[in-house]
Amino acid sequence: MSLPAASRIVVPLAVLAVLGVLAGPATAASPEVTERADYAAGEVVVRLSAESPYADSARLASQVGATVERVSARGGFATLLLPLGQEAEAIERLRADPAVESAELNALKQPSRIPVDEFFPLQWNMKLIGAPEAWNTSFGSGVTIAVLDTGVAYENYNQFGRSPGLSQTRFVSPYDATDGTTHANDEDGHGTHVTGTLVQDWDAFGVAGLVPQAAIMPVRVCRPSGCSADSIADGVYWAVDHGADVINLSLGGPVLATIEREAFAYAEAAGVVVVAAAGNGGGDLIGDPTLDFPARMESVVSVGALDRNMERAGYSSYGEHEGDDGLHLMGPGGIKDVSGNGDGILQNTYAFTCGAGPEDYKQFALCSYFGTSMATPHVSGIAAMLLSVHPDLSAAQVRGVLRCASLDLGDPGYDAEYGAGMLFAPAAIADQDEDGIVDCFDARPALTASIAKVDVRPGETVSVPLDISAWWPGVTSYEVQVSFSPAVVEAVGCTPREETVCVIEDDLVTVSGSPSSPLAGNFRPAYIDFEASGGLNTFTSLHVVVTAVSARVPDIGLRLFTEDGSIRISDPGPTLAGDLDCDSKVGPDDVIDILRAVGGSAEALCFAQGDVNCSGGVDAFDGLAIIAYIAEIAHPAVADCPEIGSSLAPESEEPE
C-alpha cells in the first residue's frame, strides 16, 4: 500500500536474535500466589446450593441490600456487592438462607513476589533493574499502558491468535491507527514482544512481565513497511482520549512531522507519560550520536540500551543535552546472544520471527530480541509502577523522579552515552525520606560511589581512583566500602586525601570521612592500589566493586516538587532572593545552578529563590542579574520583585 507523501516512515527499534524456545500450552495455568489477609472491599461470594436456581442470586442480593456483581454458571456462585461495613451482617443473614451453601468475604491474592516462570532465571534484565525488590511495592495495578507498535497478539480473530503468555492480561480500547478499526492485531511480532516485557503472565510457563497487573491498550501504528506519521499521531490521540497513563513507543526515525509534534504536545498537556526508544544507530547497529524522534523531544523520556554488563550496547544511539533533548535513561536492551546465556531480552511472540515455526499468527515461542525497543518497556513499566503507587503525579514529575532514580554510569553525572544512567525500579517508587512526597530525594541516594574500570596484567599494580558524587547538599560524613576478590586482586595500599581515612582489612577497603566543609557535587577521596594475582601474561579486568555507601545529611527542610519536575528546597534558615543552592548566600555557585537549570539537568534547586526577575521561571536573564549583583554592578530592578540577596519568607505551601 502506498503512503501519503507527507507521511514519515519509521521502524520498530528491535533487532531479532536467533533463540527460539517453544512456549507452554495455549491455556496458561493460574499464577502462583502468596496468601494475604486482604479482601475485596464490599464483596461477598455466595455459593448456591445445587437445588437453587441462579435467579436466587438476585433475590439474595435484594434481601441484604446488595447488587449482583457477577454470576458464575460453571462455579455455581455469585458475587454480591454491598455498602462498606455491611459485609458481616449480610454474611450472617445469607448463611441462614436454605438456598445458600456458603457465604464469605471475597478474598484477594497477589502474584508471588518472585515469578515461578520456568525461564525467569534467564531474565537478567529484570534482576538488573531491581524488579524483584520493586514487586514488594507495586505490580502496576490501576495503570493503563498504551503500546503504540506493530500491534499485539491480544485476541482470537480471523487468522490471529492470542498469545498464551498474555492470557491473563487485561486489554482495553484496542485500535488500529493504520486503518481506523478496533482490531490492533500484530502482523510482525515486535509489538507482542514489547508487550510481554510489560505484562507477560506469571504462570509457571516461559518468562514473566514487569507489571503484570497493568492494563494494556494495544494501538497498531506500524504497517509492514513502517510506522507512518499519521498513524503515530492518530494513535497518540486515541491513547490519550481513551485513558492511557503511559505511552510506550519502541520506534523512531530521523524526522518529526508537525502532526506528531502536536499529538505529543496533546499528550503532555493531558499529563500522559511518553517513553520512546533512543534508536539503533539508523539500523546499521552502530550507535549514532543523534537520537531518533520522538525520543529527541523534550517531553518524551528517551531510552538507550544496556547489555547485561551494564554497558551501552554498541547499536544504541545517544546524544548530548542541548536544552533537554538529549538521552535521558538506559534500560536493558541486550545484544545478540553469543555467550549461550541469553544475552538478549526473552519474551513470547510469534514462533516464525525467530525460526521456531512456520509463518502462522497462532503459533508462539520464546524469542530473544535485542534493541532500544526492548529497553523502552522497562522504563515504561517502572513509570507504571510509580503511577500505581502515586497516581496524582504529573508527567513532568514522573520524568523528574525517573531521571533521579538511576544508577550513574559512564562519566559522573549526565553524559551523552548514558544520560542519567540505568533506571532502578526500587528507587523510583519508594518514599525513602517518609515525607509523603515522591521526589528526587527519595529516588537518589545522598551519596553514590564508583570505582574506575581498568585492565591489568597479573603481577602488575594499578592505582585506581574512587569517585563519589554527593547528590544532596551538605553531606557531613560518609563511608564507602569497596570489596574485591582475593583470588584475582589484592589491595596493597590506599592514598587518602585530606580529612579522609582509608582502612584495608581482609577483602574489604573502607574509605570514610567527616570533612570540615560539607560535601557537594563530585569528589575523589582516595586512590586504592590493587595488585593482580595469578594467571599468565594476559590482561584481566579488575574484579572490584563498591558494595556499600552511607552518608549523613543534616535536616535540609521541606522538599517541594515543582510543576516542571524539579525539586525546590525550603531551608528552615534564612532564604535569599538569588540563592538557588540554599546555602544562605548568593554567589557564583548560584550562577552555575542557573546554567544547569536552563540546560535541563537540575533536580534539586531552590527555584523560588532563583527567579530574581519574577518572570515565573529561572532563565538566563536571572543569571545575568546575579552576575551583576556579585560583581557589584548596577542592574535594573523589577517592580514588586525582591532585591537580590534580600531575605525571603520560608516556603510553606504543600505541592498541588
N, C-alpha and C positions, 0 to 999 in steps of 0.2 A: 504494500500500500504506500502510495506517495504521501509525503507530508507537506503541509503548507510551508511556503518559502520562509515565513517568519519563525517557524518552529526551530528550536535548537535541539540537537541530539546529544544526549549524554548517555553514559553506560554505567550499569551497576559495577561497583568497585570491589569485586571479588575475583580471586584467581582460583581456579579449580585444581585441587591436588588429586592424586590417583587412588587414595584409600577408599575402598568401598566395603562396608560390612553390612550384611543383610540385617534388617531390623526385626523386631519381635513380631508377635501376632498382630493382626489388624485391630483386634479389640484389646485395648490395654487393660491391665489389671488395675485394681484400685490402689491409690498411693498408700504406702505405709505411713502410719500416723503415730504420734505420741499422745498419750492421754493427757487431757487438760480438764479442769473443772469449770469450763465455760459453757454457757447455754445461749441459744439464740433468743434474743430479748422478745418476750411476749408470745413465744411459740410453744404449743403443746402438741405432741404427737399422740394420736388416738389409734389404737389397734382395734378394729371392729371384730366382733365375733363372727364365726363362719356363717351363721344363720342370718346375719344382719345385712339388709340391702345397703348399697352405697348411698342411697338417698338419706339414710340415717345420719350421715355426716353433717348435712345441712340442719337437720333437727337438733343434733347435739350442739352445734355451734350456736344456734339461736337460744338454746337452753341456758348457756353460760355467757351469753353476750359476746360471742366471738364471730369471726368470719372464717370461711374455709379458704385457706391459702393454697392447698393442693390436695389431690386425692390420688393415691397410687393403687390402681386396679390390681397390678401384679402383686404388690406387697400387702394389700388389704389394710391400708392405714390411711388416715387423713391428718393433715397438719392444720391446726387451728391457730388463728392469730387473735390474741386478747390484749386489752389495755394493760400497760405495765403495772405490775403489782397485784394483779388478779389471778396469776397463774396457779398459786397453791390452792385457793378456794375452788377454782374451776376443776383442777385435777381431782379433788375430793368428790365433787359432785359427779364428774364424769365416771369415776370408778364405781359409783353406786348404780349406774345405768346398766341394765342387763344386756344392752347392745354392745357394750364396751368390754373388750378383753383386757386392755391395759391402757393407761394414760400416764404420760410422763413428759417432763421438760425435753425440749429438742436439743440434745447435747451437741456441742461443737467439737470437732477435732481439727488439728492442723497438720500439714505435711511435716514429716520428720525433719529436724534441723539439718541433717546431712542426708542427701539423697541416697537411696539404696540402688539406684540405677546401675546396671551391670558395668557400663563403661565410664561411670563417673570418675574412677581413678585416672582416666586418660584426659580428663578435663582440667588440665593445668591452668587454663585461663581463669576458671572460677576460683581456684585457690590463689592465683596471683593477685586478684583484685580484692581478696579478703571476703568473698561471698559467704563462706560458712559462718563467719562471725557475724556478718550483717543479717543473716537469716534469723538470728535470735531476736531481731527487732522488726524486720519488715520483709514481706513477700510481694509488695507492690499492690496489695488489695485496695480497691476503690479507685484505681488509676487506669485510664484508657490510653494505650499507646497506638498511634496510627503508624502503620508500616507502609510507606509510600515506596513501592518497589515493583517487581515483576508480577505481583500477585502473591497469593498464599494458597496452599492446598488445604482449604478450610471446610469444603463441603463435597458431598457426592452429587455431582451434577454433570449430566451428559458423559463425556469421556474422562472427566476429572474425578479423583477420589480424595477423601480427607486423609491427611497424614495420620498414621497411627500414633505418632508422637505428639499430636495435638488434639487427641480425642477428648481431653478434659478442659481444653481452653475455651473460655467464653469469648466468642466473636461478636462484634457489634457493628452495625452500619457499614457493611461491605459496599465497595463502589469501584467500578471500572472507569477510570477517567479517560481511557482511550476510546471508549465507545458510548459512555453515558449510561451503562446498565448497572445493575446491582449485583453482578456476579464477578467478583475480583479474583478469578482463578488464575493459577500460576502456570505459564507455559514454559518456564525456564528452570525453576528450582531455586534460584537465588533468593527470592523473597521468602520462600518457605524455610530455607536455611537460616536466614536472618531472624525470622520469627521464632525458630527453635531456640536460638540463643537466648531469646527473651523469655519464652513461656513453655518450653518443652516439658511434657508431662513428667512428674516424679512417680514412676510406676514400676520400678524394678527392671525395666527393659531399656536398653540403649543408654541415653545420656539425659541430663537434666537442664532445665532452663533457669535463668537468673531470677525472674519474678513470676513464678507460676500462678499467682493469684491476680495478676493484672489482666485486664481485658485488652483484646487486640482488635483494632479497626483495620481490616485489610483494604488497601487502596492501590489498585493497579494503575501505575503511571508509565510503565515501560512496555513497549512492543518488542518483538524480536529484533527490530532494527535499532532500538534505543529508547530513551526516555525524553520525550519532547517537552518543550517549554509550556505549551498549552495544557498538556496533561498534568504536568507538575503543578502549575498554578491552580488548575481546577481541583486537583487532589488536595492541595493545601486548604483551599476554601471549604471543600467538603469536610475535611478533618476538623477544622476549627468550628464550623457550624454544627457539627454533629457530636461535639463534646470531647474531642481529644484533649488530653492534658500534655502529651508529649508526641512529637512527630519525629520519626526516625527516617533519615534519608541516606541510605547506603549507596549513593550515586553521586555523580559530579561531572563537571565539564568546564571548559575554559571561558565560557561566555555566560553572562546572566541577562536574560531578557527582561524588558520593562515589566511585562505582566507577572513575571516571577517575583521581581523586586516588590511589586505592590502586594502580591499574595503573602510574602514573608512579613511585610510591614503589618498586614492584617492580622497575621498570627501573633506578632509581637504585641500589638495593641490589645489582643484578646487574652494575653498572658499565657500563651501556649509555648512550651519549651521546644525549640527546634534543634535537632542534633544531626550533623552531616559528616560524611567521610571526607578526609583531607585530600584523598586522591592517590592513585597508584602510579604516579610519575607519567601520566599520559598514556599508560598502557605498555610502556617499554620496560617495566619492572625496575626502573632506576628512579629513585625519588627525585622529583623536581623541586627547586627552591621556590615554587609558587603553588599556592593552594588552589584546588578546584573551587568552582561555585556549585552550590551555595555556601560551602564551608568558609569561603573567604568573607562572608558578610559579618558585620559587627554583631547582629542579633542572633547569629547561629553559633552553636557550640561546635567547633571543628575538632575532629578526632583523627590522630595519626595512629599507626600500628606498631606494636612491640612484638618481639619474638619471646619465647619462653624464658630467655635470659635477661629480660627487661632492657633490651637494646632495640633501637629503632630498626625496624625491618627495612632492608635496602630499598624496597619499592615505595616506601611511604613518603609522600610529599610533605613538605614543610614550608615555613615562611616566617619572615621577621614580623615583629609587632610594629606596624605603622598605623597609628590610631589604635584600633582594636580588631584589625583584620588579619592577625597572624594566627599561627597554630595555638590552640588552647590546651588540649589534653591528649594523652596517649591511652590506648586500651589494647588488650591482647588481640592481635590480628594474625599472628602465626606466620610461618614460612612453609615452603614446600617440605614435605616430610622426608628428610634424608637420614634421620637417626633411627627410624623404626619405632620411635617412642611416641609418635603422634605430634608432630611439630605444627600442624595446622589446627583449625577450630572444627571440632567434630560435632555434627548435628544431622538430624534426619531430613532427607529431601528425596527427590526422585532418584531412583537407582541408576537410571541411564546417564545421569550427569557425572557419575564417577565410574562408569564402566562396569557397574554391578548388575546390569539388567537391560532389557530391551527398552526402546523408547515408548514408554507406557506411563500415563499420568496416574496410574493406580498402583504402581509398584514403587516401594520406597526402600531406602537403605541409609545407613550412617555414612556420610561422606565428609571428607576433610577438605575444607576450603581455606584459603588464606587471602588476606587483603584488608584494606582500611574499611571495606564493607563489613567485615567480621568484627573489627574493633568497635565500630559505631554502636551496635546494640548493647554492648557492655555499658557504655556511658548512658544511653537512653534508659537502660534498666535501672541503673543507680539513681538517675533522676526520678524515675517512678518510685523507687524506694523512699527517696526523700519526700516526695509529694504525698506518698501514702501516710507518712508519719506527720508531716506538716503541710496540709493541703492549702493553707492560706498564703503560701509564699508566691511572690510574683515570679515571672520568668527571669527577670533580671536578678532577683535574689537567688534563685536556683543556680543561675550561671555563676554568680559570685561564690556560693558555697562549693560548687563542684570544682572550681579552679583552686580554691583553698585546700580542698580535701584530696590533695595529690602528693605523691611521693616524688620529691625533686630528683630529676635525672638530668644527665648532661651537665652543662655549666651551671653553677649555682644560680637559683632564681629562674626567671623566664629565659628561654633561649629558643632560637629558631627551630632546632631539630626536635625538641621535646616539649615545647610550650611550658606549661606549669608542671608537667610531669605525668606520672601514671595515676589515674583516678583510683582512690582506695575506698571501697564501699563503706566499711565501718566508720571511717572518719566523716563521711558525708551525712550520716543520719543521726549521730549521737550528740545530745546536748551535754557536752562534757563539763562545761562550767556551771551547769544547772541554774542558768539564769532565765530559763524559759524562752530564750531567743536562739534561733538557729543562725549561726554566723560564723565568720572565719575563725573566731577564737575557739569554737568547738572543733572545726574541721582541721585546723592547722595546729600542730603542737607548738609549744613555746619555743622549742629548740629542735632542729634537725641536724644530723651529722652524717658525714660520708667520708670514706677512705678512697684514695685515688687507686685506679686500676693500673697495674704495671705488670710487665712480664720480666722474669729474671732467670738467669741460668743457675743451676744447682751449684752451691758453694759461694755464690755472689751475695753481697749485702746491699740492700737498697734502703734509702731514707724516704719514707712515704709520708706526705702531709695529711693531717687530719683537718678537715674543713667543717666548720659549724656555721649555721645560719640561725640567727635569733629572729623569729617571726613576730613575737610580741615585744612591745617596747619595755626596756628596763629589766633584763634578766640579771639578777643579782648573784646567783650562784648556779653551778651546773656540774654534772658528772656524766661522762661518756665512757662506755665500756666497749672495747674492741677485742673480739676473740679471733683466734687463729688455730689452724690445725698443726700440732707439733710434728706430725708425720711429713708435713710439706714445708713449713717455715717455722722459724723460731724468732721471737722478739729478743733482740740483743742490746737494745738501747732506746732511749727516748730523750728528745731535746725539747723541754717545755719553754714557752715564752714566759715573760714576767707575770707574776700572780697566778701561775698555773702549776699544778702538782701532777706528776706522772709516775705511776707505780706499775711494775711488771710482776705478776705473780702467776705461776703455773702457765696456763694457756689463755691468760686474760691481761689486757693492758687497760688501766683505769686512768683517765685524764679528767681532772677536776679543777675548779677554780672559783674564787669569790672575789671578783675584781672590784677595785675601789670605785670605779665608774661603771654603772650598769651597762650591759652589753646591748648592742643593737646592730642589725644587719649581719654581714658576713665577716668571719674572722677565722684565724688559723692558730689554735692554741699550742700545737705541738707537731714535731716530726717524729715518727716512730721508725726505728731501724729494724728491718727484718732480714734474716739470712735464710736463703733457700737451702733445703737439705735433700739428700737422696737423688736418685736418678742419674742419667747420663748427661752429656753435654747438649741438652735441648732446653729450649725456653719453656717455662711453665707459668701459668697465671698464678698470681699470689692469692692464696686462699685466706683472705682476711675479711672480716665483716663487722660492722657496727651492730652490737647486739642489744644495747640499752642506752637510752638517753633520758636524763631527768633534769629539770630546771626549776628554779624558784623565781616567781614574778610577783612583786608587790601588788596590792589592790590598785587596779587602774580605773576603777569606777564603772559606770553604766556603759554598756556597749549597745549602740543602736544601729539597726540596719537601715540604710537609706534606700530610696526607690531604685537607684541605679545599681544596686547590688553591692555597694561598698559598705564599709564599716566606719562609723564615726564614734569617737570615744569622748565621753564626758568625764573629765577627771574631777575628783572631789575638790581639788585645789583650785587656784585661780586659773581662769582660761582667758586668753588674749586674742583679739582680732588679729589674724595672720599667723597664729600658732597652729600649724597643721599637724605637728607631731606631738602635741600635748605635753611639751616639756616646760611650759610656763615661760617661754621666751620666744621672740621672733628673730630668726637668724637664717643663715644660708641653707641649713637643712630643710627649712620650710619651702624655699625656692625649689630645691631638688624634689621635694614631695609634690609640688605643683606640676613639675615636669613629668613625674611618674603618673600623676592623676590624669593629665592631658593625654599621656600615652596609653592610658587604659590599664596600667599594671599596679594600681594602688588598691589594696584591700583593707587597710586599717588606718585610715587617715581621719583627722578631725575636720571634715568638710565644712562644718558650720563656722569654724574659725577661718577657713581658707578663703571664703568668698568675701574679700575685702572691698569689692566694688558693688556688693549687693545686687549682682546680676542674676542670682538664682542658681549659680553653679560655679565651680572652680575652673578658671581658664587662664590663658597666657597673660591676660591683662592683669590678673591678680598677682602673677609672678613679677611682672614689671613694677607694679606698685610696691611690692615688698622689697624688691631690689633697691628701689629709690629710698624706701624707709631705712634700710640697713646702711646705705651709703650717705644718709642724711641729706638727700636731695629732695627739694620741694616737689610735691606732686599734687595734682588737683584732688580736692576732697569731694566725696559724693554726699549729697544731701541726705540726711537721716540715716547715714551709714556710719557705724562706729569707726573711730580712727584706728589705724593700725597700731598695735601694741596696747590699746586700751582694754580694760577689763570687761569681760562678758559674763552674764549670769549663767550659771551651770545649766546644762540641758536637763530637762526633767520629763519631757514627753515620752510616752511609750510609742513604739512603732505601730503604724496602722496595720 
